[in-house]
């Protein structure tokens, strides 16, 4: 899918994802998940949002 360039459409798209409680497409290996939590002190979801 090409990037959305229309700001209004992008806003609606993101709002729909928030309503569906979509956490994204990032899937971590359990070892990576444990490392992120213990070394960075953030949750998997917070780390994924920072990368987005």
PDB file with SEQRES, HELIX, SHEET and CRYST1 records, atoms N, CA, C and O in Angstrom:
SEQRES   1 A   52  UNK UNK UNK UNK UNK UNK UNK UNK UNK UNK UNK UNK UNK          
SEQRES   2 A   52  UNK UNK UNK UNK UNK UNK UNK UNK UNK UNK UNK UNK UNK          
SEQRES   3 A   52  UNK UNK UNK UNK UNK UNK UNK UNK UNK UNK UNK UNK UNK          
SEQRES   4 A   52  UNK UNK UNK UNK UNK UNK UNK UNK UNK UNK UNK UNK UNK          
HELIX    1 AA1 UNK A    7  UNK A   19  1                                  13    
HELIX    2 AA2 UNK A   30  UNK A   35  1                                   6    
HELIX    3 AA3 UNK A   36  UNK A   40  3                                   5    
HELIX    4 AA4 UNK A   44  UNK A   51  1                                   8    
CRYST1    1.000    1.000    1.000  90.00  90.00  90.00 P 1           1          
ATOM      1  N   UNK A   1       0.846  -1.168   0.000  1.00  0.00           N  
ATOM      2  CA  UNK A   1       0.000   0.000   0.000  1.00  0.00           C  
ATOM      3  C   UNK A   1       0.893   1.232   0.000  1.00  0.00           C  
ATOM      4  O   UNK A   1       1.809   1.315   0.818  1.00  0.00           O  
ATOM      5  N   UNK A   2       0.660   2.180  -0.879  1.00  0.00           N  
ATOM      6  CA  UNK A   2       1.480   3.397  -0.893  1.00  0.00           C  
ATOM      7  C   UNK A   2       1.183   4.245   0.343  1.00  0.00           C  
ATOM      8  O   UNK A   2       0.110   4.133   0.935  1.00  0.00           O  
ATOM      9  N   UNK A   3       2.127   5.083   0.726  1.00  0.00           N  
ATOM     10  CA  UNK A   3       1.900   5.948   1.889  1.00  0.00           C  
ATOM     11  C   UNK A   3       0.694   6.861   1.658  1.00  0.00           C  
ATOM     12  O   UNK A   3       0.455   7.324   0.543  1.00  0.00           O  
ATOM     13  N   UNK A   4      -0.050   7.108   2.716  1.00  0.00           N  
ATOM     14  CA  UNK A   4      -1.184   8.026   2.627  1.00  0.00           C  
ATOM     15  C   UNK A   4      -0.661   9.455   2.667  1.00  0.00           C  
ATOM     16  O   UNK A   4       0.066   9.827   3.589  1.00  0.00           O  
ATOM     17  N   UNK A   5      -1.021  10.244   1.689  1.00  0.00           N  
ATOM     18  CA  UNK A   5      -0.536  11.625   1.622  1.00  0.00           C  
ATOM     19  C   UNK A   5      -1.581  12.629   2.071  1.00  0.00           C  
ATOM     20  O   UNK A   5      -1.247  13.751   2.453  1.00  0.00           O  
ATOM     21  N   UNK A   6      -2.828  12.235   2.027  1.00  0.00           N  
ATOM     22  CA  UNK A   6      -3.906  13.124   2.445  1.00  0.00           C  
ATOM     23  C   UNK A   6      -3.976  13.135   3.973  1.00  0.00           C  
ATOM     24  O   UNK A   6      -4.281  12.101   4.568  1.00  0.00           O  
ATOM     25  N   UNK A   7      -3.703  14.272   4.631  1.00  0.00           N  
ATOM     26  CA  UNK A   7      -3.673  14.308   6.099  1.00  0.00           C  
ATOM     27  C   UNK A   7      -4.996  13.898   6.742  1.00  0.00           C  
ATOM     28  O   UNK A   7      -5.004  13.249   7.788  1.00  0.00           O  
ATOM     29  N   UNK A   8      -6.101  14.270   6.127  1.00  0.00           N  
ATOM     30  CA  UNK A   8      -7.401  13.909   6.700  1.00  0.00           C  
ATOM     31  C   UNK A   8      -7.619  12.402   6.629  1.00  0.00           C  
ATOM     32  O   UNK A   8      -8.104  11.799   7.587  1.00  0.00           O  
ATOM     33  N   UNK A   9      -7.268  11.801   5.517  1.00  0.00           N  
ATOM     34  CA  UNK A   9      -7.438  10.349   5.377  1.00  0.00           C  
ATOM     35  C   UNK A   9      -6.513   9.604   6.338  1.00  0.00           C  
ATOM     36  O   UNK A   9      -6.911   8.608   6.943  1.00  0.00           O  
ATOM     37  N   UNK A  10      -5.276  10.090   6.477  1.00  0.00           N  
ATOM     38  CA  UNK A  10      -4.321   9.477   7.400  1.00  0.00           C  
ATOM     39  C   UNK A  10      -4.839   9.573   8.833  1.00  0.00           C  
ATOM     40  O   UNK A  10      -4.727   8.619   9.604  1.00  0.00           O  
ATOM     41  N   UNK A  11      -5.401  10.717   9.185  1.00  0.00           N  
ATOM     42  CA  UNK A  11      -5.950  10.896  10.537  1.00  0.00           C  
ATOM     43  C   UNK A  11      -7.089   9.902  10.790  1.00  0.00           C  
ATOM     44  O   UNK A  11      -7.161   9.296  11.859  1.00  0.00           O  
ATOM     45  N   UNK A  12      -7.967   9.739   9.813  1.00  0.00           N  
ATOM     46  CA  UNK A  12      -9.073   8.788   9.964  1.00  0.00           C  
ATOM     47  C   UNK A  12      -8.555   7.354  10.067  1.00  0.00           C  
ATOM     48  O   UNK A  12      -9.076   6.558  10.848  1.00  0.00           O  
ATOM     49  N   UNK A  13      -7.538   7.029   9.284  1.00  0.00           N  
ATOM     50  CA  UNK A  13      -6.957   5.689   9.309  1.00  0.00           C  
ATOM     51  C   UNK A  13      -6.367   5.391  10.687  1.00  0.00           C  
ATOM     52  O   UNK A  13      -6.600   4.322  11.253  1.00  0.00           O  
ATOM     53  N   UNK A  14      -5.612   6.335  11.213  1.00  0.00           N  
ATOM     54  CA  UNK A  14      -5.000   6.135  12.537  1.00  0.00           C  
ATOM     55  C   UNK A  14      -6.063   6.058  13.631  1.00  0.00           C  
ATOM     56  O   UNK A  14      -5.932   5.281  14.576  1.00  0.00           O  
ATOM     57  N   UNK A  15      -7.110   6.861  13.499  1.00  0.00           N  
ATOM     58  CA  UNK A  15      -8.188   6.814  14.483  1.00  0.00           C  
ATOM     59  C   UNK A  15      -8.870   5.450  14.462  1.00  0.00           C  
ATOM     60  O   UNK A  15      -9.203   4.905  15.514  1.00  0.00           O  
ATOM     61  N   UNK A  16      -9.075   4.904  13.279  1.00  0.00           N  
ATOM     62  CA  UNK A  16      -9.683   3.577  13.175  1.00  0.00           C  
ATOM     63  C   UNK A  16      -8.804   2.526  13.842  1.00  0.00           C  
ATOM     64  O   UNK A  16      -9.314   1.635  14.521  1.00  0.00           O  
ATOM     65  N   UNK A  17      -7.500   2.619  13.658  1.00  0.00           N  
ATOM     66  CA  UNK A  17      -6.593   1.669  14.300  1.00  0.00           C  
ATOM     67  C   UNK A  17      -6.642   1.796  15.818  1.00  0.00           C  
ATOM     68  O   UNK A  17      -6.598   0.791  16.527  1.00  0.00           O  
ATOM     69  N   UNK A  18      -6.732   3.023  16.321  1.00  0.00           N  
ATOM     70  CA  UNK A  18      -6.842   3.210  17.774  1.00  0.00           C  
ATOM     71  C   UNK A  18      -8.141   2.611  18.304  1.00  0.00           C  
ATOM     72  O   UNK A  18      -8.155   2.007  19.376  1.00  0.00           O  
ATOM     73  N   UNK A  19      -9.220   2.773  17.565  1.00  0.00           N  
ATOM     74  CA  UNK A  19     -10.509   2.233  18.010  1.00  0.00           C  
ATOM     75  C   UNK A  19     -10.483   0.708  18.044  1.00  0.00           C  
ATOM     76  O   UNK A  19     -11.141   0.095  18.885  1.00  0.00           O  
ATOM     77  N   UNK A  20      -9.737   0.102  17.145  1.00  0.00           N  
ATOM     78  CA  UNK A  20      -9.664  -1.353  17.089  1.00  0.00           C  
ATOM     79  C   UNK A  20      -8.600  -1.904  18.022  1.00  0.00           C  
ATOM     80  O   UNK A  20      -8.404  -3.118  18.093  1.00  0.00           O  
ATOM     81  N   UNK A  21      -7.911  -1.023  18.740  1.00  0.00           N  
ATOM     82  CA  UNK A  21      -6.833  -1.415  19.650  1.00  0.00           C  
ATOM     83  C   UNK A  21      -5.762  -2.196  18.907  1.00  0.00           C  
ATOM     84  O   UNK A  21      -5.254  -3.201  19.405  1.00  0.00           O  
ATOM     85  N   UNK A  22      -5.428  -1.733  17.728  1.00  0.00           N  
ATOM     86  CA  UNK A  22      -4.390  -2.372  16.922  1.00  0.00           C  
ATOM     87  C   UNK A  22      -3.026  -2.001  17.481  1.00  0.00           C  
ATOM     88  O   UNK A  22      -2.736  -0.820  17.672  1.00  0.00           O  
ATOM     89  N   UNK A  23      -2.195  -2.983  17.743  1.00  0.00           N  
ATOM     90  CA  UNK A  23      -0.882  -2.703  18.321  1.00  0.00           C  
ATOM     91  C   UNK A  23       0.220  -2.675  17.284  1.00  0.00           C  
ATOM     92  O   UNK A  23       1.370  -2.400  17.626  1.00  0.00           O  
ATOM     93  N   UNK A  24      -0.087  -2.946  16.045  1.00  0.00           N  
ATOM     94  CA  UNK A  24       0.927  -2.885  15.004  1.00  0.00           C  
ATOM     95  C   UNK A  24       1.327  -4.256  14.509  1.00  0.00           C  
ATOM     96  O   UNK A  24       0.737  -5.271  14.879  1.00  0.00           O  
ATOM     97  N   UNK A  25       2.323  -4.265  13.681  1.00  0.00           N  
ATOM     98  CA  UNK A  25       2.742  -5.506  13.040  1.00  0.00           C  
ATOM     99  C   UNK A  25       4.041  -6.050  13.605  1.00  0.00           C  
ATOM    100  O   UNK A  25       4.523  -7.083  13.141  1.00  0.00           O  
ATOM    101  N   UNK A  26       4.612  -5.391  14.582  1.00  0.00           N  
ATOM    102  CA  UNK A  26       5.892  -5.813  15.143  1.00  0.00           C  
ATOM    103  C   UNK A  26       5.663  -7.014  16.051  1.00  0.00           C  
ATOM    104  O   UNK A  26       4.888  -6.946  17.004  1.00  0.00           O  
ATOM    105  N   UNK A  27       6.348  -8.115  15.745  1.00  0.00           N  
ATOM    106  CA  UNK A  27       6.259  -9.323  16.568  1.00  0.00           C  
ATOM    107  C   UNK A  27       7.673  -9.635  17.059  1.00  0.00           C  
ATOM    108  O   UNK A  27       8.597  -9.800  16.263  1.00  0.00           O  
ATOM    109  N   UNK A  28       7.820  -9.711  18.356  1.00  0.00           N  
ATOM    110  CA  UNK A  28       9.140  -9.918  18.944  1.00  0.00           C  
ATOM    111  C   UNK A  28       9.346 -11.364  19.352  1.00  0.00           C  
ATOM    112  O   UNK A  28       8.413 -12.052  19.765  1.00  0.00           O  
ATOM    113  N   UNK A  29      10.567 -11.803  19.230  1.00  0.00           N  
ATOM    114  CA  UNK A  29      10.984 -13.086  19.785  1.00  0.00           C  
ATOM    115  C   UNK A  29      10.976 -12.919  21.304  1.00  0.00           C  
ATOM    116  O   UNK A  29      11.304 -11.839  21.795  1.00  0.00           O  
ATOM    117  N   UNK A  30      10.617 -13.940  22.051  1.00  0.00           N  
ATOM    118  CA  UNK A  30      10.561 -13.797  23.516  1.00  0.00           C  
ATOM    119  C   UNK A  30      11.870 -13.271  24.129  1.00  0.00           C  
ATOM    120  O   UNK A  30      11.829 -12.499  25.087  1.00  0.00           O  
ATOM    121  N   UNK A  31      13.006 -13.669  23.599  1.00  0.00           N  
ATOM    122  CA  UNK A  31      14.283 -13.183  24.124  1.00  0.00           C  
ATOM    123  C   UNK A  31      14.415 -11.676  23.919  1.00  0.00           C  
ATOM    124  O   UNK A  31      14.855 -10.962  24.820  1.00  0.00           O  
ATOM    125  N   UNK A  32      14.035 -11.192  22.741  1.00  0.00           N  
ATOM    126  CA  UNK A  32      14.093  -9.751  22.454  1.00  0.00           C  
ATOM    127  C   UNK A  32      13.109  -8.994  23.346  1.00  0.00           C  
ATOM    128  O   UNK A  32      13.418  -7.912  23.845  1.00  0.00           O  
ATOM    129  N   UNK A  33      11.940  -9.565  23.539  1.00  0.00           N  
ATOM    130  CA  UNK A  33      10.942  -8.923  24.396  1.00  0.00           C  
ATOM    131  C   UNK A  33      11.466  -8.773  25.818  1.00  0.00           C  
ATOM    132  O   UNK A  33      11.311  -7.715  26.429  1.00  0.00           O  
ATOM    133  N   UNK A  34      12.079  -9.815  26.344  1.00  0.00           N  
ATOM    134  CA  UNK A  34      12.649  -9.756  27.698  1.00  0.00           C  
ATOM    135  C   UNK A  34      13.767  -8.730  27.783  1.00  0.00           C  
ATOM    136  O   UNK A  34      13.875  -8.012  28.777  1.00  0.00           O  
ATOM    137  N   UNK A  35      14.610  -8.653  26.738  1.00  0.00           N  
ATOM    138  CA  UNK A  35      15.716  -7.690  26.741  1.00  0.00           C  
ATOM    139  C   UNK A  35      15.191  -6.265  26.733  1.00  0.00           C  
ATOM    140  O   UNK A  35      15.685  -5.420  27.480  1.00  0.00           O  
ATOM    141  N   UNK A  36      14.208  -5.991  25.908  1.00  0.00           N  
ATOM    142  CA  UNK A  36      13.631  -4.638  25.835  1.00  0.00           C  
ATOM    143  C   UNK A  36      13.061  -4.234  27.182  1.00  0.00           C  
ATOM    144  O   UNK A  36      13.289  -3.121  27.655  1.00  0.00           O  
ATOM    145  N   UNK A  37      12.325  -5.138  27.792  1.00  0.00           N  
ATOM    146  CA  UNK A  37      11.697  -4.827  29.076  1.00  0.00           C  
ATOM    147  C   UNK A  37      12.743  -4.601  30.169  1.00  0.00           C  
ATOM    148  O   UNK A  37      12.613  -3.662  30.954  1.00  0.00           O  
ATOM    149  N   UNK A  38      13.770  -5.440  30.233  1.00  0.00           N  
ATOM    150  CA  UNK A  38      14.737  -5.323  31.332  1.00  0.00           C  
ATOM    151  C   UNK A  38      15.775  -4.228  31.103  1.00  0.00           C  
ATOM    152  O   UNK A  38      16.213  -3.604  32.069  1.00  0.00           O  
ATOM    153  N   UNK A  39      16.182  -3.974  29.863  1.00  0.00           N  
ATOM    154  CA  UNK A  39      17.235  -2.995  29.606  1.00  0.00           C  
ATOM    155  C   UNK A  39      16.721  -1.597  29.269  1.00  0.00           C  
ATOM    156  O   UNK A  39      17.391  -0.606  29.559  1.00  0.00           O  
ATOM    157  N   UNK A  40      15.559  -1.511  28.672  1.00  0.00           N  
ATOM    158  CA  UNK A  40      15.027  -0.203  28.301  1.00  0.00           C  
ATOM    159  C   UNK A  40      13.907   0.254  29.225  1.00  0.00           C  
ATOM    160  O   UNK A  40      13.574   1.439  29.272  1.00  0.00           O  
ATOM    161  N   UNK A  41      13.331  -0.686  29.953  1.00  0.00           N  
ATOM    162  CA  UNK A  41      12.290  -0.336  30.911  1.00  0.00           C  
ATOM    163  C   UNK A  41      10.977   0.098  30.285  1.00  0.00           C  
ATOM    164  O   UNK A  41      10.204   0.824  30.910  1.00  0.00           O  
ATOM    165  N   UNK A  42      10.715  -0.335  29.067  1.00  0.00           N  
ATOM    166  CA  UNK A  42       9.446  -0.002  28.409  1.00  0.00           C  
ATOM    167  C   UNK A  42       8.745  -1.281  27.993  1.00  0.00           C  
ATOM    168  O   UNK A  42       9.358  -2.346  27.918  1.00  0.00           O  
ATOM    169  N   UNK A  43       7.457  -1.164  27.723  1.00  0.00           N  
ATOM    170  CA  UNK A  43       6.709  -2.317  27.258  1.00  0.00           C  
ATOM    171  C   UNK A  43       6.957  -2.539  25.771  1.00  0.00           C  
ATOM    172  O   UNK A  43       7.488  -1.672  25.076  1.00  0.00           O  
ATOM    173  N   UNK A  44       6.569  -3.695  25.308  1.00  0.00           N  
ATOM    174  CA  UNK A  44       6.715  -4.019  23.890  1.00  0.00           C  
ATOM    175  C   UNK A  44       5.910  -3.036  23.048  1.00  0.00           C  
ATOM    176  O   UNK A  44       6.385  -2.571  22.013  1.00  0.00           O  
ATOM    177  N   UNK A  45       4.709  -2.723  23.480  1.00  0.00           N  
ATOM    178  CA  UNK A  45       3.874  -1.790  22.731  1.00  0.00           C  
ATOM    179  C   UNK A  45       4.492  -0.394  22.694  1.00  0.00           C  
ATOM    180  O   UNK A  45       4.506   0.246  21.643  1.00  0.00           O  
ATOM    181  N   UNK A  46       5.003   0.084  23.832  1.00  0.00           N  
ATOM    182  CA  UNK A  46       5.622   1.417  23.876  1.00  0.00           C  
ATOM    183  C   UNK A  46       6.837   1.474  22.947  1.00  0.00           C  
ATOM    184  O   UNK A  46       7.044   2.468  22.251  1.00  0.00           O  
ATOM    185  N   UNK A  47       7.624   0.422  22.941  1.00  0.00           N  
ATOM    186  CA  UNK A  47       8.809   0.382  22.084  1.00  0.00           C  
ATOM    187  C   UNK A  47       8.401   0.373  20.607  1.00  0.00           C  
ATOM    188  O   UNK A  47       9.027   1.044  19.787  1.00  0.00           O  
ATOM    189  N   UNK A  48       7.369  -0.375  20.272  1.00  0.00           N  
ATOM    190  CA  UNK A  48       6.887  -0.410  18.897  1.00  0.00           C  
ATOM    191  C   UNK A  48       6.354   0.942  18.464  1.00  0.00           C  
ATOM    192  O   UNK A  48       6.571   1.356  17.325  1.00  0.00           O  
ATOM    193  N   UNK A  49       5.658   1.637  19.355  1.00  0.00           N  
ATOM    194  CA  UNK A  49       5.148   2.964  19.029  1.00  0.00           C  
ATOM    195  C   UNK A  49       6.275   3.957  18.822  1.00  0.00           C  
ATOM    196  O   UNK A  49       6.173   4.847  17.977  1.00  0.00           O  
ATOM    197  N   UNK A  50       7.358   3.813  19.592  1.00  0.00           N  
ATOM    198  CA  UNK A  50       8.507   4.697  19.403  1.00  0.00           C  
ATOM    199  C   UNK A  50       9.158   4.478  18.038  1.00  0.00           C  
ATOM    200  O   UNK A  50       9.637   5.425  17.414  1.00  0.00           O  
ATOM    201  N   UNK A  51       9.172   3.233  17.580  1.00  0.00           N  
ATOM    202  CA  UNK A  51       9.766   2.958  16.261  1.00  0.00           C  
ATOM    203  C   UNK A  51       8.877   3.470  15.135  1.00  0.00           C  
ATOM    204  O   UNK A  51       9.366   3.770  14.046  1.00  0.00           O  
ATOM    205  N   UNK A  52       7.560   3.573  15.392  1.00  0.00           N  
ATOM    206  CA  UNK A  52       6.643   4.019  14.369  1.00  0.00           C  
ATOM    207  C   UNK A  52       6.727   5.495  14.256  1.00  0.00           C  
ATOM    208  O   UNK A  52       6.026   6.092  13.439  1.00  0.00           O  
TER     209      UNK A  52                                                      
END                                                                             
